């Protein structure tokens, strides 16, 4: 598994949109995104920790290599 990059919440949202996800709603500093029956919550922080990003990708059922390619 490739190492996950240190990225911001806005960069994560852009990459997920390229992968077919769409913004459903926003609650404070968290964006809820959905693609079909899969969804995830993206924190809009300056830099998201790699463990948080890994959990987010598991929740969205996206491989790390797919996410890196969509960046």
N, C-alpha and C positions, 0 to 999 in steps of 0.2 A: 504494500500500500504506500503510495507517495506521501511525503510530508505535506501537511496542510499549511497553506500560507497564512500570514497574519493579515487580515483584511478588515475593512470597516463594515458596518451594517449596511450602508448604502451600496457598497460593492457586492455584498451578498445578494441583496434584493435585485440588482441588475443582472447578476449571473443566473439567478433563479428565473427571472423573467425571460431570459434567453433560452432556458430549458423548458419553457412552457407554463410556468406558474404565473398566476395573476394575483394582484393585491385584492384581498377581500375587504379588509378594514384595518384601521390603525387604532390602537389603544395606548395613548401616551407615547412612550418611546419604543413600542413594539409593533411590528407589522405582521399581520396574519396573512399568509399566502396559501393558495390552494391550486392543485392540479388534479382534476378528477376527484377521487376519494382521498387522496394524500394531501396533507397540509402540514405547515410548520409555522413556528413563531420566530421572527427575526428581530433581535434587539438592535436598535439603531444607535449603537455606541460607536465611538471613535475607532476603537480597535477591539474586535471580538476575539476572545481567547480561543486557542485551537481546540480545546476540549469541548467548548460550547459549540463551535462550528461542527465538530465531529458528531455531536448529538443531534444537531439540527439536520445534518445530512442523513443520518440514520432515520430520523423522524420523517423526512421527505422521501426516503428510499432512493437516494442518489449516491452513486459511488464517488469517492474523492477525485478520481481521475476525470470523471465527467464534469465535476464542478470546476476543476482546474482548467479544463479545455474551454469551458464556457466563460471564464473570466476574461 
